[in-house]
Structures are given as C-alpha cells and as structure tokens.
C-alpha cells in the first residue's frame, strides 16, 4: 500500500469505525519515509518489534468511532502484513545490511558526494599522523 490513509481505510473495513480512527497508527509506521523515501524505510518499524513499539506509543487498544475496542498490535500487524505479506523480525532486516567503514569507530563519516567522503578520509588520515 502506498499511503497511510489507504491502510487506515482497510483497518476501518476490517475492524469497524472510520479511517481516521486508525490513521495516526498507520502514519507512525510510515514516518520514516520522511528520511528515506524508498522501501528501505520499512526496516525501522515494519517488523515484530515495531508492532510492539506501536503498542507502547498508542496504548494497548484504540476505541474506534463505532465504540469497538481494537488492539493496537492487531492494527500494526495488519499494516506490516499488507506491506510485506509477512511479519519479519528486526534480525531479518539487519542481517542484510552491508558493513560500512563508518559503522565502527573511525574518523570517516558517510557523505552523499564523493568529494565530501574524500575530505573526511583525508581529515582522518591527517589526524592519525599528527602527534597528540
């Protein structure tokens, strides 16, 4: 699904109420699109821990406009299942991340342009060769 509102419409069909009853939960799952607007944004919340985090954020249940009490985890599971077709763990996402030099203790910092990366590497080399 492309937009949190579409997820919310589906929730209202599944659990009753209106889309607005669920929109905040679905928007929360997709907030990371603001920082990384492709499918990789899902690595931050589209997993079992993200579902439990949604519950910690929104409470155990939400009462929809029909007065029906719906578990937040059920809404979160629906969101992840609709997007991925299954519910991965955090490990499922993280085991596929390729290690980069900046992930360890290093003066190198990731940069979006090659010139910035080269400057960071040069600065790191200069600091290592300078006496303390």
N, C-alpha and C positions, 0 to 999 in steps of 0.2 A: 504494500500500500504506500502511496506517495505522501500523504499528509495526515497529521494527527486527527483532523476533523473526520477523515474517512474511517479511521479506526474507531472514533467516537460514535459515528453512525452505526457501525457494525455492533459496537457494545450495546447501544440502545435497542437494536434488533434482538440481540441475544439475551440481555438482562432486563429489558424494560427501561422506561424513562425516556429522556431525550438526550441527544448527543452532548449537549452542554454539561450533563451530569458527569461525563467521563473525560471531557476534553483536557482538563488540567493534567490528568494522569498520562494520557497519550502524548501530550505536548512535552511532558517531562522526559519520557523515553526518547524523544527525538530532539531534545535541546542541543545535543552535541553536533547537530547539523550546522549550527551557527559557527562552529570552529573547523569542521571538516565535512564538506558537503557531498561526500560520496558514501558508498556503502560501508566504508571503514568506520564511520561514526558509530555504527552499531556495536563495535567492540566495547564501548564504555558502559552500556546499560542493557543491551539485548542478550541477557544471559540469566542464569538462575539467581546469581547474587543481585543483579539489577532488579529482578522481580521482588526480592525481599527488601531491597533498598526503597522501592516504591512504597511498600507497605510501611516502612519506617517513616517515610516522608509524608504520606497521605493518611495514615492510620490503617487499622486492620480492615475496616469496612467503609463503604460510602453508601449513603442512603439516597437512592435516585428519586426523581420527581414523582414517581408512582408510589413512593413510600417503601419500596423494596430495598432490603439491605443486601449489598453485593460485596463480597470480599475483594479487596484491592489486588491481592495476589492473583485472583481469577482474571481480573481485567488486565493485569500485567502479562499473565500467561497468554491471554488472547492476543495481545499486541505482538509479543515475540513470535508466537506461532503463526500469526498472519504474515509477518515479515520474513521469517526464516523457515517455517514448516516444522520446526523442532525447537527445543529449548536447550541450547548449549550451556556449558559451564564457563567460568572465566578461563579455566585451563584450556578449553577448546579454542578460545580466541588467542590467548597469549602464546601457546606453543607454536604458533605460526608467525610470530614476529621475528624478523631477522635482526640479529645483534648488530649494533652500530657502535662506532668508537665513542660517541658521546654518552652512551649508556653506562659506562664505567667512569671512574674518577679520572678525568682528563681535561686539559685546558681547551680542547676542541669543543666548539658549540655548533649545532646544526644551523645551516643557513639556507635560505631559499635560492641564493645565487652563488655561483662558483667563486666569484671574487671575494665575497664575504667569508666563504669557507676557507679560502687560501689565506686571507688575512688572519683568521682565527688560528690556523695551523702555524703561521709564521710567528704570531704572538706567543703561542705555546712553546715553540722551539726556542725563541729568544729568552723566555723566562726560565727555561730549563738550563740554558747555557750561562746565564748570569749568576755570579756568586751571591749568596744570600747575605 
